[in-house]
Amino acid sequence: MASSAPTLSSPSLTFRLLTSLLSSTSSQESTSFFTGPRLGSLTLSRNNDSQPIRVSTPGFMTTTSRGTIPHLSRDNVRKTPGIEWVHVPYETFLEHNPPVPSFQQGPNPLHRFLGFHPSRHIVSMSLRDPSDGRELPANTKDTISAMTIRGVKKVKPIMYNEYVAAVHPDIVFALGDIPFTPPPHSEKRVIKSLERSLAWLATGLRLTPPSSDNQATPPNIIVHMAGGISDVSRDDFATGLLEPIDGADAKALNPLGIIKLDDGITGYTFDLVPLTASLKASSFSTQDLDLDEEIVTLIRTSLVPLPPHKPRLATAVGSPHLMLRLVELGVDVFDSWFAQKAADWGVALDFRFPAPVDGKEKVDIGLNIYDEIYAMDFSRLSDNYVGSREEDQDGKAICP
């Protein structure tokens, strides 16, 4: 093990808030600006002469399985301009020690190992797959449980720092103590989750290089907003990010220009899989539970104390309808879990917004490709788009 915390030089990630449809001068309550729908632009600039990568928000982050985008071959990934941000759950490589990607040499090792081009793709990394809700052994004060293809592996925060330093992702998702034991979880467990998540975030921020190193830039860290389904706990965690650091963490982080934890954070993320599981477990009747409304309320509680100029992400959003609700709330980036999961099930999504107003009854948002009517049908599945090689027809969007 290394005697000191590893450091790395990361590309610069900036978020520009272009417009917010609600303003602080609105007749609504003063917090409207912080939780209203907005347009923005994420820009990643590398420490070389390559062109910056820009992601317009609201936008998407493409999820992977062992670094591969499901249902898309490599040539189609390269041809698809909509794939700009790719996310890699690193637990899928932890069956070996050290993980195989850490052997890749040269600049941008994770890009090179997985076949993504640094000039076109942003590659982020988390320890856990945010869409994997399988039960896991409880985390401890010093370890977090990860699911590998050979079973559960206990990972220490310093080990995760070493993984990050070895493969140099563009964006790092900080460790969070999110329980994957059967819900509901006690108040004592939720408090432990807050304390550990803040402590592990402080450990992750030590990847930041000394400010005297002009050739190095701090990592782009995104933090999971902890607190479970408790409004008080979610507010406590968000507020804790904004309070001055003290003790040993202050001695380590203050010289790096980090006075409060939020100073070292690039953005915030909301993992909906554990949140949904906890909401369902806490309800006496799922029929009476307005799941989407509960999720929106909890996320709003976390957002209100936070500064508005940082990007907000949501993972494993369960429907396009909830996605629209979260856009209205001010969430900027969503993963592609819903579309990829639909493809796993053999469903071709076919809908558009705003929905056409023609007096017809409600229609399905997808087509069941396993239906026998498609067995010998080679016509286009949707009339809402045209192919990339076809001429524009009546202003229809092009499907790349």
N, C-alpha and C positions, 0 to 999 in steps of 0.2 A: 504494500500500500504506500502511496505517496505520503511524504512527511508534511506536505502543505497542500492547501486546496488548489486544484488546477485552475488555470485561467485560459481564456480563449478570446479571440477577436471575432466579433460578429458583424454582419452587415447592418446598416442602419435602417430601422423600420420606423416610418413616421405615419401618423394618421392625421388627415386634414378633414375637419368637419366643414362640408361645403354649405349646407343649409339645414336648418331645423324647421319643421312645419309648425312648431309651437315655439314661442319665445317667452323669455322671463317677464315680458311686459303684457303677456296674455291676460285676459280677464279671469282665466282659470287660476288655480292655486300656484304659488311661486315655484313649486317643484316641477311644473309642467315641462320646463325647458330641459330638465335632466332626463325625463322619461318620455319624450315625444318622438315621433317618427323623424328620421333625418337621412340626408344623403352625405356620403363621405368618400374618401379615397385613401386607400392604404398604399404606401410606396416603399419598396425595399430597394436600397441602393447598396451595391457591393463596393468593396474597397479596391476597385479597378476601373477600367474604362468602359465596362459594359453598361448598356442602357438600363435605367431603373425598371423594376417590375411594378406595375400599378394594378390594383384590384379595386374596382368601383364597388361601393357599398350602398345598399345591402348587396352582399355577394356570397360566394360559396367557397368552401374548403372541401376538397375531394379526399375521402377516406381511403385507406389502403388495407390490404391483408398481407402481412410480411413484406410491405413495401410495394405490392403490386395492386393496381387498380382493378377491382373485379369487373369482368365482362368487357374489358377493353384490352386489345392487343397493343403491343408497344408502338406499332406504326400508327394506330388510331389515336393513341395518347399524344403522339407528336403532332398529329394533324388537327387536334382539337384545341382551338384557341381558348375555349372556356375553362380549360384546366390550367390554372395559374398557381393555386395554393394546394399543396399535397400534404396530408398528415400521416405520420408513421407512429403507430403504437409500438414502442421498443420492446415490450414484454414478449413479443413474438420471436425475438432473437435470443432470448435469455436461456435457451436450453443448453447453450455452450458457454463456457467460461474460459477466457473472455468472449463476449459476443462476436460473431463473425464479422459484422460491419466494422468493428474497431481495427481490423487488420488492414483496411483500405488506406493507402498512402496518398499523399498529395493534397492539394486544396480541395475544398468541398467534398470530403470523403463520403458523406452520406448520399449526396447527389450522384457521385460517380459509382458507388456500389449499387444503387437502385436504378440507375439509368435515366435520371432526370437532369435536364440541362440547367446549369446555374443562371443562364441568361433568360430563361423562360419560366422557371418554376421556383416558387418558394416552398421549402420543405420544413415542416414543423415536426416536433417530436414530443411525445408524452410517454410516461412509463406504462400506464394502463390504457386499454382501449375504452374510450368513454361510452361506447355503445354496448359493452359487454356487462350484463347485469348478473352473471352467474355468482352463486354464493362462494365466498372465499373465507379462509380463516381470519380471525380478527387481527387488525394491525396492532402493533405494540408501540411503545414510546420511541423505539429506535429502528423499527422496520415497518415496511409496507408490503402487503401480499400482492404478488403479481401472478398472472396465469400464463404459463408457457405450454408448449405442446407436450411437454413431459411432466406437467403437473405444476404445483404451486412453488414459487420461489420467493424467499424473503429478501427484500432489497433494502439496504441502509441508505439514508440520504447522501452520504459521502460517496457511495458506490454510484448512485445516479449522477452525481456531479462528474464522476470519472467517465461514465458512459457519454455524457454530453460533451465533455472536453475532447473525447476521442473521435467523435464523428461530426462535430461542428454543425448542428442543424441551424437553420436561419432563425427559428423561433423555438423556445423551450416552454413546455407546459410544466409549471411547478408542481411538486408533489403535494397532494392533499390527503388528509385522513378522512376518506369517504368510506363509511362502513358498508361492507357487502355481506354482512351477517343478516339473518332474517329480521325485517322490521316488524313492529315499531321499535325505535331506539329510545332508551331512557334519557332523561335530562342530563344525568352524569356523563353518559356516553357522548352526547352532543357537545358538552363543554370540553371534554377531552379532544374531540374532533377539532374544535376551534383552536385550542392551545397548540396541538401538534401541527396543524396546518400552518399557523403563524410561525412556529419554530422551524419547520422544514423549509418554509419560504425564505427565512433568514439564512438558512444554510445554503440554499440555492443561490441567493444573491451574492454569496462569496465567490461565485464564478466571475464577478465583475473585476476586471483588471485594475491595477492602480492608475489613478488619473495622470500620473507622470509619464505613463507609457502612451506616447502619441500615436503609435501604430495600432493600438488595440482599442476596441470599443466594447461596451458592456453587452451582455447577451440580451436578447429580446424575450422577456419572461411574461407569460400569461398565467394568471392565478385563477384557480377554481374558487368560486364564491361559496364558502361553506356556511353551515347553519341549519341544514336540513329543512324541515317544514315548520320551524319555529320562527315567527317574525322577529322576536326579540334576539334570538341567536344570530339570525342573518344580519340584523342591524349591528349587533356587537362585532361581528367579524369585519364588516365593511368599515366600521368606525375604527377598529383595531389597526387597519392598514394605514390610517391617517394619523395615528398617534406617534409621538416621538419614540424612537427606539432607546432602550436603556440597557444597562448591564454589559455583559460580554459582547452581545450583538452590536451595541453601540460602538464599542472599541474597535470592532472589526469592520463595521460598515460606514461609520461616520467619515473616516479618511477617504472613502470611496465616493463621497458626496451623497450618501444615502442617510438622511436624517430620520425619515420615517419609511416604512416598508413600501409605501406607494411610490416613493421616489425611484425605486428600482424596477417598477412594474410597467410593462408595455400595454397590457390590456387585461380584460376580465372574461372568464368563461363560465357558463352555466351548463352542467351535465344533467340532462333531464331523466336519464334512466334511473338513478338512485332516488331522485326527487319523486318521480312517478310511483315507484314501488312503495315509498314511505307514505305517500298520500293515500294510496289504495289500502295499505295496511291499517291506516288510522281511521278509515271511514267504516261505519257500521253497515252501510249499504252503498255499493258502488253505483247503484242506479240513481241515487240522490246526489252523487258527487259530480260537480261541474269541474272536471279535471283541468281543462284549459284555463278556466277562470282562476282556479287555485294556483296554478303555475305562474300565471301572469302576475298575480298579487304578490307571490313570494319573490319573484325576480325584481319587481318594482321596489320592494322593501330593501333589497340589496343595492339597487342602483341609486336611490335617492341621496345617500351621503357622499357618493363618489363623484369625482370630477368628470365632466361630460366630454372632455377632449381625448379620451382614450377609447380604443375599439372594444366592442362587447360581442362575445361569441355565444352561441347556443349549439349544443350537440344533441344528436338523436331526437330531433323534433319529430313528433309522431304523425303529423299531418300537415298538408299545405295550409289548412285553415288556422292551425296554431301558429304556423310560421308567419302568417299575415298579422296575427295578433301581436306577435313579438316584434315584427317590424314597426307596428304602430307604437309599441312601447319604447323603441329605440335600440333594438338589437341590430348589429351591423353585419355579422357573418354567421352563416349556418353551415354545418357539414352536410354532405350529400347522402347521409345514412338512409333517409326515407326513399329516395330514388333508387339507390343500390339495393336496398332490401326488397323493394317492389320487383326489381329485376330478378332477384333470387327466387321470388315466388312465381315468376312467369307472368308478371303483370306489366303491360306497357302503359305508362301514364299518358293520358290524353286529355288535357284541360288547359284552359288559358284564363288569364285575368285581364280586365274584368270579365266576369262571366257574361256570355251573350244574353240579351234580354229579348226573347222571341216568343214568350208565352208557353213554351214547352215545359213538360215535367222535368224534374231533376234527373240528371244522367250520371252514370258512374264516372269517376275521375280516371279510370284505367280500363284496359282491355285484357281479358284473360286469354293469354296466348295458347293455353292448353285446350281451349274450346275447340271442338272438332270443326267448327265452321272456318277456322284458319288453317286447317291441314293442307289444303291445296290452293289457298288464297295468297297470291303473290302481289297483290295491289298494295298501295300505300295504306298504312294503318290510320293516319290522321290527315284531315283536310285543313288543319290549322297552320301547317308549315309546308315549305317546299324544300326540295333537296338542294345541296350546296352547288350542284352543277346545273340546276334548272334556273330559268329566268324568273325574275320576281313576278308573282301573280297576285294582282289586287292588293299589293302592299303586305303580303304575308311574310312572316319572319322566316329566315333560313335556318334549317336544322343542320349544324355543321357535321 
